[in-house]
Amino acid sequence: MPAEVGDKAPDFTLRSHTGEDITLSQYLGQKNVVLQTHVMSFTGG
């Protein structure tokens, strides 16, 4: 089922550009969280 506007995001973990694991729940209580991705950056594709 797709997310709807206003839905809470599920907790997830991604690796940062520095190799650090970042988990969404680390930012619980913050007013805003922005997720920025660069698809295929630095992959030569």
ModelCIF file with pLDDT and N, C-alpha, C, O atoms, coordinates in Angstrom:
data_MODEL
#
_entry.id   MODEL 
#
_entity.id                         1 
_entity.type                       polymer 
_entity.pdbx_number_of_molecules   1 
#
_entity_poly.entity_id                      1 
_entity_poly.type                           'polypeptide(L)' 
_entity_poly.nstd_linkage                   no 
_entity_poly.nstd_monomer                   no 
_entity_poly.pdbx_seq_one_letter_code       MPAEVGDKAPDFTLRSHTGEDITLSQYLGQKNVVLQTHVMSFTGG 
_entity_poly.pdbx_seq_one_letter_code_can   MPAEVGDKAPDFTLRSHTGEDITLSQYLGQKNVVLQTHVMSFTGG 
_entity_poly.pdbx_strand_id                 A 
#
loop_
_entity_poly_seq.entity_id 
_entity_poly_seq.num 
_entity_poly_seq.mon_id 
_entity_poly_seq.hetero 
1 1  MET n 
1 2  PRO n 
1 3  ALA n 
1 4  GLU n 
1 5  VAL n 
1 6  GLY n 
1 7  ASP n 
1 8  LYS n 
1 9  ALA n 
1 10 PRO n 
1 11 ASP n 
1 12 PHE n 
1 13 THR n 
1 14 LEU n 
1 15 ARG n 
1 16 SER n 
1 17 HIS n 
1 18 THR n 
1 19 GLY n 
1 20 GLU n 
1 21 ASP n 
1 22 ILE n 
1 23 THR n 
1 24 LEU n 
1 25 SER n 
1 26 GLN n 
1 27 TYR n 
1 28 LEU n 
1 29 GLY n 
1 30 GLN n 
1 31 LYS n 
1 32 ASN n 
1 33 VAL n 
1 34 VAL n 
1 35 LEU n 
1 36 GLN n 
1 37 THR n 
1 38 HIS n 
1 39 VAL n 
1 40 MET n 
1 41 SER n 
1 42 PHE n 
1 43 THR n 
1 44 GLY n 
1 45 GLY n 
#
_struct_asym.id          A 
_struct_asym.entity_id   1 
#
loop_
_ma_qa_metric.id 
_ma_qa_metric.mode 
_ma_qa_metric.name 
_ma_qa_metric.software_group_id 
_ma_qa_metric.type 
1 global pLDDT . pLDDT 
2 local  pLDDT . pLDDT 
#
_ma_qa_metric_global.metric_id      1 
_ma_qa_metric_global.metric_value   84.73 
_ma_qa_metric_global.model_id       1 
_ma_qa_metric_global.ordinal_id     1 
#
loop_
_ma_qa_metric_local.label_asym_id 
_ma_qa_metric_local.label_comp_id 
_ma_qa_metric_local.label_seq_id 
_ma_qa_metric_local.metric_id 
_ma_qa_metric_local.metric_value 
_ma_qa_metric_local.model_id 
_ma_qa_metric_local.ordinal_id 
A MET 1  2 79.00 1 1  
A PRO 2  2 85.00 1 2  
A ALA 3  2 84.00 1 3  
A GLU 4  2 91.00 1 4  
A VAL 5  2 92.00 1 5  
A GLY 6  2 89.00 1 6  
A ASP 7  2 90.00 1 7  
A LYS 8  2 85.00 1 8  
A ALA 9  2 86.00 1 9  
A PRO 10 2 90.00 1 10 
A ASP 11 2 93.00 1 11 
A PHE 12 2 93.00 1 12 
A THR 13 2 95.00 1 13 
A LEU 14 2 90.00 1 14 
A ARG 15 2 88.00 1 15 
A SER 16 2 85.00 1 16 
A HIS 17 2 82.00 1 17 
A THR 18 2 90.00 1 18 
A GLY 19 2 92.00 1 19 
A GLU 20 2 95.00 1 20 
A ASP 21 2 96.00 1 21 
A ILE 22 2 93.00 1 22 
A THR 23 2 94.00 1 23 
A LEU 24 2 92.00 1 24 
A SER 25 2 94.00 1 25 
A GLN 26 2 94.00 1 26 
A TYR 27 2 91.00 1 27 
A LEU 28 2 90.00 1 28 
A GLY 29 2 89.00 1 29 
A GLN 30 2 86.00 1 30 
A LYS 31 2 86.00 1 31 
A ASN 32 2 86.00 1 32 
A VAL 33 2 87.00 1 33 
A VAL 34 2 86.00 1 34 
A LEU 35 2 82.00 1 35 
A GLN 36 2 81.00 1 36 
A THR 37 2 76.00 1 37 
A HIS 38 2 74.00 1 38 
A VAL 39 2 73.00 1 39 
A MET 40 2 67.00 1 40 
A SER 41 2 63.00 1 41 
A PHE 42 2 67.00 1 42 
A THR 43 2 68.00 1 43 
A GLY 44 2 67.00 1 44 
A GLY 45 2 57.00 1 45 
#
loop_
_atom_site.group_PDB 
_atom_site.id 
_atom_site.type_symbol 
_atom_site.label_atom_id 
_atom_site.label_alt_id 
_atom_site.label_comp_id 
_atom_site.label_asym_id 
_atom_site.label_entity_id 
_atom_site.label_seq_id 
_atom_site.pdbx_PDB_ins_code 
_atom_site.Cartn_x 
_atom_site.Cartn_y 
_atom_site.Cartn_z 
_atom_site.occupancy 
_atom_site.B_iso_or_equiv 
_atom_site.pdbx_formal_charge 
_atom_site.auth_seq_id 
_atom_site.auth_comp_id 
_atom_site.auth_asym_id 
_atom_site.auth_atom_id 
_atom_site.pdbx_PDB_model_num 
ATOM 1   N N  . MET A 1 1  ? 0.852  -1.175 0.000   1.00 79.00 ? 1  MET A N  1 
ATOM 2   C CA . MET A 1 1  ? 0.000  0.000  0.000   1.00 79.00 ? 1  MET A CA 1 
ATOM 3   C C  . MET A 1 1  ? 0.902  1.245  0.000   1.00 79.00 ? 1  MET A C  1 
ATOM 4   O O  . MET A 1 1  ? 1.780  1.373  0.854   1.00 79.00 ? 1  MET A O  1 
ATOM 5   N N  . PRO A 1 2  ? 0.689  2.149  -0.945  1.00 85.00 ? 2  PRO A N  1 
ATOM 6   C CA . PRO A 1 2  ? 1.528  3.348  -1.005  1.00 85.00 ? 2  PRO A CA 1 
ATOM 7   C C  . PRO A 1 2  ? 1.260  4.271  0.185   1.00 85.00 ? 2  PRO A C  1 
ATOM 8   O O  . PRO A 1 2  ? 0.178  4.264  0.772   1.00 85.00 ? 2  PRO A O  1 
ATOM 9   N N  . ALA A 1 3  ? 2.263  5.050  0.516   1.00 84.00 ? 3  ALA A N  1 
ATOM 10  C CA . ALA A 1 3  ? 2.126  6.032  1.601   1.00 84.00 ? 3  ALA A CA 1 
ATOM 11  C C  . ALA A 1 3  ? 1.243  7.176  1.137   1.00 84.00 ? 3  ALA A C  1 
ATOM 12  O O  . ALA A 1 3  ? 1.213  7.529  -0.042  1.00 84.00 ? 3  ALA A O  1 
ATOM 13  N N  . GLU A 1 4  ? 0.534  7.739  2.080   1.00 91.00 ? 4  GLU A N  1 
ATOM 14  C CA . GLU A 1 4  ? -0.319 8.894  1.818   1.00 91.00 ? 4  GLU A CA 1 
ATOM 15  C C  . GLU A 1 4  ? 0.300  10.117 2.497   1.00 91.00 ? 4  GLU A C  1 
ATOM 16  O O  . GLU A 1 4  ? 1.071  9.979  3.447   1.00 91.00 ? 4  GLU A O  1 
ATOM 17  N N  . VAL A 1 5  ? -0.036 11.302 2.014   1.00 92.00 ? 5  VAL A N  1 
ATOM 18  C CA . VAL A 1 5  ? 0.428  12.530 2.641   1.00 92.00 ? 5  VAL A CA 1 
ATOM 19  C C  . VAL A 1 5  ? 0.020  12.518 4.106   1.00 92.00 ? 5  VAL A C  1 
ATOM 20  O O  . VAL A 1 5  ? -1.140 12.265 4.432   1.00 92.00 ? 5  VAL A O  1 
ATOM 21  N N  . GLY A 1 6  ? 0.966  12.789 4.977   1.00 89.00 ? 6  GLY A N  1 
ATOM 22  C CA . GLY A 1 6  ? 0.696  12.824 6.413   1.00 89.00 ? 6  GLY A CA 1 
ATOM 23  C C  . GLY A 1 6  ? 1.018  11.528 7.132   1.00 89.00 ? 6  GLY A C  1 
ATOM 24  O O  . GLY A 1 6  ? 1.046  11.497 8.362   1.00 89.00 ? 6  GLY A O  1 
ATOM 25  N N  . ASP A 1 7  ? 1.268  10.426 6.368   1.00 90.00 ? 7  ASP A N  1 
ATOM 26  C CA . ASP A 1 7  ? 1.634  9.154  6.994   1.00 90.00 ? 7  ASP A CA 1 
ATOM 27  C C  . ASP A 1 7  ? 3.025  9.264  7.606   1.00 90.00 ? 7  ASP A C  1 
ATOM 28  O O  . ASP A 1 7  ? 3.884  9.981  7.093   1.00 90.00 ? 7  ASP A O  1 
ATOM 29  N N  . LYS A 1 8  ? 3.238  8.552  8.700   1.00 85.00 ? 8  LYS A N  1 
ATOM 30  C CA . LYS A 1 8  ? 4.572  8.470  9.277   1.00 85.00 ? 8  LYS A CA 1 
ATOM 31  C C  . LYS A 1 8  ? 5.397  7.483  8.458   1.00 85.00 ? 8  LYS A C  1 
ATOM 32  O O  . LYS A 1 8  ? 4.904  6.438  8.033   1.00 85.00 ? 8  LYS A O  1 
ATOM 33  N N  . ALA A 1 9  ? 6.650  7.833  8.247   1.00 86.00 ? 9  ALA A N  1 
ATOM 34  C CA . ALA A 1 9  ? 7.550  6.958  7.495   1.00 86.00 ? 9  ALA A CA 1 
ATOM 35  C C  . ALA A 1 9  ? 7.967  5.786  8.373   1.00 86.00 ? 9  ALA A C  1 
ATOM 36  O O  . ALA A 1 9  ? 8.144  5.949  9.580   1.00 86.00 ? 9  ALA A O  1 
ATOM 37  N N  . PRO A 1 10 ? 8.125  4.614  7.785   1.00 90.00 ? 10 PRO A N  1 
ATOM 38  C CA . PRO A 1 10 ? 8.645  3.479  8.564   1.00 90.00 ? 10 PRO A CA 1 
ATOM 39  C C  . PRO A 1 10 ? 10.109 3.738  8.910   1.00 90.00 ? 10 PRO A C  1 
ATOM 40  O O  . PRO A 1 10 ? 10.806 4.445  8.182   1.00 90.00 ? 10 PRO A O  1 
ATOM 41  N N  . ASP A 1 11 ? 10.569 3.170  10.010  1.00 93.00 ? 11 ASP A N  1 
ATOM 42  C CA . ASP A 1 11 ? 11.964 3.324  10.385  1.00 93.00 ? 11 ASP A CA 1 
ATOM 43  C C  . ASP A 1 11 ? 12.834 2.593  9.363   1.00 93.00 ? 11 ASP A C  1 
ATOM 44  O O  . ASP A 1 11 ? 12.492 1.492  8.931   1.00 93.00 ? 11 ASP A O  1 
ATOM 45  N N  . PHE A 1 12 ? 13.942 3.192  8.980   1.00 93.00 ? 12 PHE A N  1 
ATOM 46  C CA . PHE A 1 12 ? 14.852 2.561  8.028   1.00 93.00 ? 12 PHE A CA 1 
ATOM 47  C C  . PHE A 1 12 ? 16.271 3.031  8.316   1.00 93.00 ? 12 PHE A C  1 
ATOM 48  O O  . PHE A 1 12 ? 16.481 4.039  8.991   1.00 93.00 ? 12 PHE A O  1 
ATOM 49  N N  . THR A 1 13 ? 17.226 2.299  7.804   1.00 95.00 ? 13 THR A N  1 
ATOM 50  C CA . THR A 1 13 ? 18.637 2.634  7.963   1.00 95.00 ? 13 THR A CA 1 
ATOM 51  C C  . THR A 1 13 ? 19.294 2.692  6.592   1.00 95.00 ? 13 THR A C  1 
ATOM 52  O O  . THR A 1 13 ? 19.102 1.805  5.761   1.00 95.00 ? 13 THR A O  1 
ATOM 53  N N  . LEU A 1 14 ? 20.065 3.739  6.367   1.00 90.00 ? 14 LEU A N  1 
ATOM 54  C CA . LEU A 1 14 ? 20.814 3.922  5.129   1.00 90.00 ? 14 LEU A CA 1 
ATOM 55  C C  . LEU A 1 14 ? 22.259 4.242  5.473   1.00 90.00 ? 14 LEU A C  1 
ATOM 56  O O  . LEU A 1 14 ? 22.550 4.684  6.584   1.00 90.00 ? 14 LEU A O  1 
ATOM 57  N N  . ARG A 1 15 ? 23.156 4.024  4.538   1.00 88.00 ? 15 ARG A N  1 
ATOM 58  C CA . ARG A 1 15 ? 24.566 4.352  4.739   1.00 88.00 ? 15 ARG A CA 1 
ATOM 59  C C  . ARG A 1 15 ? 24.834 5.728  4.144   1.00 88.00 ? 15 ARG A C  1 
ATOM 60  O O  . ARG A 1 15 ? 24.468 6.006  3.002   1.00 88.00 ? 15 ARG A O  1 
ATOM 61  N N  . SER A 1 16 ? 25.475 6.583  4.930   1.00 85.00 ? 16 SER A N  1 
ATOM 62  C CA . SER A 1 16 ? 25.791 7.934  4.470   1.00 85.00 ? 16 SER A CA 1 
ATOM 63  C C  . SER A 1 16 ? 27.003 7.913  3.545   1.00 85.00 ? 16 SER A C  1 
ATOM 64  O O  . SER A 1 16 ? 27.649 6.881  3.364   1.00 85.00 ? 16 SER A O  1 
ATOM 65  N N  . HIS A 1 17 ? 27.294 9.064  2.969   1.00 82.00 ? 17 HIS A N  1 
ATOM 66  C CA . HIS A 1 17 ? 28.455 9.173  2.072   1.00 82.00 ? 17 HIS A CA 1 
ATOM 67  C C  . HIS A 1 17 ? 29.777 8.955  2.804   1.00 82.00 ? 17 HIS A C  1 
ATOM 68  O O  . HIS A 1 17 ? 30.805 8.716  2.169   1.00 82.00 ? 17 HIS A O  1 
ATOM 69  N N  . THR A 1 18 ? 29.757 9.034  4.128   1.00 90.00 ? 18 THR A N  1 
ATOM 70  C CA . THR A 1 18 ? 30.967 8.799  4.918   1.00 90.00 ? 18 THR A CA 1 
ATOM 71  C C  . THR A 1 18 ? 31.049 7.362  5.414   1.00 90.00 ? 18 THR A C  1 
ATOM 72  O O  . THR A 1 18 ? 31.997 6.995  6.109   1.00 90.00 ? 18 THR A O  1 
ATOM 73  N N  . GLY A 1 19 ? 30.047 6.538  5.055   1.00 92.00 ? 19 GLY A N  1 
ATOM 74  C CA . GLY A 1 19 ? 30.040 5.135  5.466   1.00 92.00 ? 19 GLY A CA 1 
ATOM 75  C C  . GLY A 1 19 ? 29.343 4.877  6.784   1.00 92.00 ? 19 GLY A C  1 
ATOM 76  O O  . GLY A 1 19 ? 29.301 3.737  7.245   1.00 92.00 ? 19 GLY A O  1 
ATOM 77  N N  . GLU A 1 20 ? 28.791 5.918  7.403   1.00 95.00 ? 20 GLU A N  1 
ATOM 78  C CA . GLU A 1 20 ? 28.089 5.796  8.676   1.00 95.00 ? 20 GLU A CA 1 
ATOM 79  C C  . GLU A 1 20 ? 26.651 5.349  8.438   1.00 95.00 ? 20 GLU A C  1 
ATOM 80  O O  . GLU A 1 20 ? 25.992 5.844  7.523   1.00 95.00 ? 20 GLU A O  1 
ATOM 81  N N  . ASP A 1 21 ? 26.158 4.419  9.252   1.00 96.00 ? 21 ASP A N  1 
ATOM 82  C CA . ASP A 1 21 ? 24.749 4.022  9.180   1.00 96.00 ? 21 ASP A CA 1 
ATOM 83  C C  . ASP A 1 21 ? 23.901 5.077  9.876   1.00 96.00 ? 21 ASP A C  1 
ATOM 84  O O  . ASP A 1 21 ? 24.160 5.441  11.023  1.00 96.00 ? 21 ASP A O  1 
ATOM 85  N N  . ILE A 1 22 ? 22.886 5.564  9.170   1.00 93.00 ? 22 ILE A N  1 
ATOM 86  C CA . ILE A 1 22 ? 21.971 6.572  9.687   1.00 93.00 ? 22 ILE A CA 1 
ATOM 87  C C  . ILE A 1 22 ? 20.581 5.952  9.730   1.00 93.00 ? 22 ILE A C  1 
ATOM 88  O O  . ILE A 1 22 ? 20.100 5.433  8.723   1.00 93.00 ? 22 ILE A O  1 
ATOM 89  N N  . THR A 1 23 ? 19.938 6.003  10.888  1.00 94.00 ? 23 THR A N  1 
ATOM 90  C CA . THR A 1 23 ? 18.607 5.439  11.060  1.00 94.00 ? 23 THR A CA 1 
ATOM 91  C C  . THR A 1 23 ? 17.611 6.576  11.284  1.00 94.00 ? 23 THR A C  1 
ATOM 92  O O  . THR A 1 23 ? 17.885 7.504  12.045  1.00 94.00 ? 23 THR A O  1 
ATOM 93  N N  . LEU A 1 24 ? 16.472 6.502  10.630  1.00 92.00 ? 24 LEU A N  1 
ATOM 94  C CA . LEU A 1 24 ? 15.469 7.561  10.742  1.00 92.00 ? 24 LEU A CA 1 
ATOM 95  C C  . LEU A 1 24 ? 15.094 7.830  12.193  1.00 92.00 ? 24 LEU A C  1 
ATOM 96  O O  . LEU A 1 24 ? 14.902 8.985  12.575  1.00 92.00 ? 24 LEU A O  1 
ATOM 97  N N  . SER A 1 25 ? 14.988 6.785  13.006  1.00 94.00 ? 25 SER A N  1 
ATOM 98  C CA . SER A 1 25 ? 14.563 6.973  14.399  1.00 94.00 ? 25 SER A CA 1 
ATOM 99  C C  . SER A 1 25 ? 15.579 7.777  15.219  1.00 94.00 ? 25 SER A C  1 
ATOM 100 O O  . SER A 1 25 ? 15.245 8.249  16.305  1.00 94.00 ? 25 SER A O  1 
ATOM 101 N N  . GLN A 1 26 ? 16.817 7.944  14.720  1.00 94.00 ? 26 GLN A N  1 
ATOM 102 C CA . GLN A 1 26 ? 17.797 8.800  15.390  1.00 94.00 ? 26 GLN A CA 1 
ATOM 103 C C  . GLN A 1 26 ? 17.301 10.240 15.449  1.00 94.00 ? 26 GLN A C  1 
ATOM 104 O O  . GLN A 1 26 ? 17.733 11.010 16.307  1.00 94.00 ? 26 GLN A O  1 
ATOM 105 N N  . TYR A 1 27 ? 16.416 10.602 14.560  1.00 91.00 ? 27 TYR A N  1 
ATOM 106 C CA . TYR A 1 27 ? 15.952 11.975 14.441  1.00 91.00 ? 27 TYR A CA 1 
ATOM 107 C C  . TYR A 1 27 ? 14.553 12.175 15.010  1.00 91.00 ? 27 TYR A C  1 
ATOM 108 O O  . TYR A 1 27 ? 13.920 13.204 14.771  1.00 91.00 ? 27 TYR A O  1 
ATOM 109 N N  . LEU A 1 28 ? 14.072 11.186 15.764  1.00 90.00 ? 28 LEU A N  1 
ATOM 110 C CA . LEU A 1 28 ? 12.749 11.286 16.386  1.00 90.00 ? 28 LEU A CA 1 
ATOM 111 C C  . LEU A 1 28 ? 12.685 12.535 17.253  1.00 90.00 ? 28 LEU A C  1 
ATOM 112 O O  . LEU A 1 28 ? 13.576 12.779 18.067  1.00 90.00 ? 28 LEU A O  1 
ATOM 113 N N  . GLY A 1 29 ? 11.653 13.307 17.082  1.00 89.00 ? 29 GLY A N  1 
ATOM 114 C CA . GLY A 1 29 ? 11.486 14.536 17.846  1.00 89.00 ? 29 GLY A CA 1 
ATOM 115 C C  . GLY A 1 29 ? 11.960 15.778 17.115  1.00 89.00 ? 29 GLY A C  1 
ATOM 116 O O  . GLY A 1 29 ? 11.676 16.895 17.548  1.00 89.00 ? 29 GLY A O  1 
ATOM 117 N N  . GLN A 1 30 ? 12.681 15.602 16.008  1.00 86.00 ? 30 GLN A N  1 
ATOM 118 C CA . GLN A 1 30 ? 13.103 16.746 15.211  1.00 86.00 ? 30 GLN A CA 1 
ATOM 119 C C  . GLN A 1 30 ? 11.889 17.283 14.454  1.00 86.00 ? 30 GLN A C  1 
ATOM 120 O O  . GLN A 1 30 ? 10.985 16.520 14.112  1.00 86.00 ? 30 GLN A O  1 
ATOM 121 N N  . LYS A 1 31 ? 11.864 18.564 14.196  1.00 86.00 ? 31 LYS A N  1 
ATOM 122 C CA . LYS A 1 31 ? 10.730 19.152 13.499  1.00 86.00 ? 31 LYS A CA 1 
ATOM 123 C C  . LYS A 1 31 ? 10.658 18.677 12.053  1.00 86.00 ? 31 LYS A C  1 
ATOM 124 O O  . LYS A 1 31 ? 9.585  18.306 11.577  1.00 86.00 ? 31 LYS A O  1 
ATOM 125 N N  . ASN A 1 32 ? 11.788 18.684 11.349  1.00 86.00 ? 32 ASN A N  1 
ATOM 126 C CA . ASN A 1 32 ? 11.816 18.282 9.943   1.00 86.00 ? 32 ASN A CA 1 
ATOM 127 C C  . ASN A 1 32 ? 13.023 17.395 9.675   1.00 86.00 ? 32 ASN A C  1 
ATOM 128 O O  . ASN A 1 32 ? 14.094 17.598 10.248  1.00 86.00 ? 32 ASN A O  1 
ATOM 129 N N  . VAL A 1 33 ? 12.847 16.425 8.814   1.00 87.00 ? 33 VAL A N  1 
ATOM 130 C CA . VAL A 1 33 ? 13.938 15.582 8.351   1.00 87.00 ? 33 VAL A CA 1 
ATOM 131 C C  . VAL A 1 33 ? 13.834 15.529 6.833   1.00 87.00 ? 33 VAL A C  1 
ATOM 132 O O  . VAL A 1 33 ? 12.768 15.247 6.285   1.00 87.00 ? 33 VAL A O  1 
ATOM 133 N N  . VAL A 1 34 ? 14.950 15.801 6.157   1.00 86.00 ? 34 VAL A N  1 
ATOM 134 C CA . VAL A 1 34 ? 14.980 15.778 4.698   1.00 86.00 ? 34 VAL A CA 1 
ATOM 135 C C  . VAL A 1 34 ? 15.887 14.642 4.253   1.00 86.00 ? 34 VAL A C  1 
ATOM 136 O O  . VAL A 1 34 ? 17.024 14.529 4.711   1.00 86.00 ? 34 VAL A O  1 
ATOM 137 N N  . LEU A 1 35 ? 15.382 13.807 3.364   1.00 82.00 ? 35 LEU A N  1 
ATOM 138 C CA . LEU A 1 35 ? 16.162 12.716 2.784   1.00 82.00 ? 35 LEU A CA 1 
ATOM 139 C C  . LEU A 1 35 ? 16.483 13.108 1.350   1.00 82.00 ? 35 LEU A C  1 
ATOM 140 O O  . LEU A 1 35 ? 15.582 13.303 0.534   1.00 82.00 ? 35 LEU A O  1 
ATOM 141 N N  . GLN A 1 36 ? 17.774 13.224 1.047   1.00 81.00 ? 36 GLN A N  1 
ATOM 142 C CA . GLN A 1 36 ? 18.202 13.596 -0.298  1.00 81.00 ? 36 GLN A CA 1 
ATOM 143 C C  . GLN A 1 36 ? 19.003 12.443 -0.879  1.00 81.00 ? 36 GLN A C  1 
ATOM 144 O O  . GLN A 1 36 ? 19.936 11.943 -0.250  1.00 81.00 ? 36 GLN A O  1 
ATOM 145 N N  . THR A 1 37 ? 18.637 12.027 -2.074  1.00 76.00 ? 37 THR A N  1 
ATOM 146 C CA . THR A 1 37 ? 19.360 10.939 -2.732  1.00 76.00 ? 37 THR A CA 1 
ATOM 147 C C  . THR A 1 37 ? 19.886 11.418 -4.078  1.00 76.00 ? 37 THR A C  1 
ATOM 148 O O  . THR A 1 37 ? 19.364 12.356 -4.682  1.00 76.00 ? 37 THR A O  1 
ATOM 149 N N  . HIS A 1 38 ? 20.922 10.751 -4.518  1.00 74.00 ? 38 HIS A N  1 
ATOM 150 C CA . HIS A 1 38 ? 21.509 11.034 -5.830  1.00 74.00 ? 38 HIS A CA 1 
ATOM 151 C C  . HIS A 1 38 ? 21.651 9.689  -6.529  1.00 74.00 ? 38 HIS A C  1 
ATOM 152 O O  . HIS A 1 38 ? 22.670 9.010  -6.399  1.00 74.00 ? 38 HIS A O  1 
ATOM 153 N N  . VAL A 1 39 ? 20.628 9.322  -7.260  1.00 73.00 ? 39 VAL A N  1 
ATOM 154 C CA . VAL A 1 39 ? 20.602 8.032  -7.925  1.00 73.00 ? 39 VAL A CA 1 
ATOM 155 C C  . VAL A 1 39 ? 21.738 7.941  -8.927  1.00 73.00 ? 39 VAL A C  1 
ATOM 156 O O  . VAL A 1 39 ? 21.909 8.799  -9.793  1.00 73.00 ? 39 VAL A O  1 
ATOM 157 N N  . MET A 1 40 ? 22.505 6.874  -8.781  1.00 67.00 ? 40 MET A N  1 
ATOM 158 C CA . MET A 1 40 ? 23.606 6.557  -9.677  1.00 67.00 ? 40 MET A CA 1 
ATOM 159 C C  . MET A 1 40 ? 24.742 7.575  -9.647  1.00 67.00 ? 40 MET A C  1 
ATOM 160 O O  . MET A 1 40 ? 25.555 7.598  -10.571 1.00 67.00 ? 40 MET A O  1 
ATOM 161 N N  . SER A 1 41 ? 24.828 8.416  -8.619  1.00 63.00 ? 41 SER A N  1 
ATOM 162 C CA . SER A 1 41 ? 25.947 9.347  -8.511  1.00 63.00 ? 41 SER A CA 1 
ATOM 163 C C  . SER A 1 41 ? 27.241 8.567  -8.363  1.00 63.00 ? 41 SER A C  1 
ATOM 164 O O  . SER A 1 41 ? 27.312 7.603  -7.601  1.00 63.00 ? 41 SER A O  1 
ATOM 165 N N  . PHE A 1 42 ? 28.223 8.971  -9.066  1.00 67.00 ? 42 PHE A N  1 
ATOM 166 C CA . PHE A 1 42 ? 29.565 8.414  -8.982  1.00 67.00 ? 42 PHE A CA 1 
ATOM 167 C C  . PHE A 1 42 ? 29.625 6.939  -9.366  1.00 67.00 ? 42 PHE A C  1 
ATOM 168 O O  . PHE A 1 42 ? 30.557 6.241  -8.966  1.00 67.00 ? 42 PHE A O  1 
ATOM 169 N N  . THR A 1 43 ? 28.652 6.449  -10.132 1.00 68.00 ? 43 THR A N  1 
ATOM 170 C CA . THR A 1 43 ? 28.671 5.042  -10.526 1.00 68.00 ? 43 THR A CA 1 
ATOM 171 C C  . THR A 1 43 ? 29.115 4.866  -11.976 1.00 68.00 ? 43 THR A C  1 
ATOM 172 O O  . THR A 1 43 ? 29.372 3.747  -12.422 1.00 68.00 ? 43 THR A O  1 
ATOM 173 N N  . GLY A 1 44 ? 29.202 5.962  -12.700 1.00 67.00 ? 44 GLY A N  1 
ATOM 174 C CA . GLY A 1 44 ? 29.598 5.877  -14.103 1.00 67.00 ? 44 GLY A CA 1 
ATOM 175 C C  . GLY A 1 44 ? 28.473 5.399  -14.998 1.00 67.00 ? 44 GLY A C  1 
ATOM 176 O O  . GLY A 1 44 ? 28.703 5.097  -16.170 1.00 67.00 ? 44 GLY A O  1 
ATOM 177 N N  . GLY A 1 45 ? 27.235 5.323  -14.459 1.00 57.00 ? 45 GLY A N  1 
ATOM 178 C CA . GLY A 1 45 ? 26.122 4.815  -15.254 1.00 57.00 ? 45 GLY A CA 1 
ATOM 179 C C  . GLY A 1 45 ? 25.135 5.806  -15.702 1.00 57.00 ? 45 GLY A C  1 
ATOM 180 O O  . GLY A 1 45 ? 24.168 5.452  -16.376 1.00 57.00 ? 45 GLY A O  1 
#
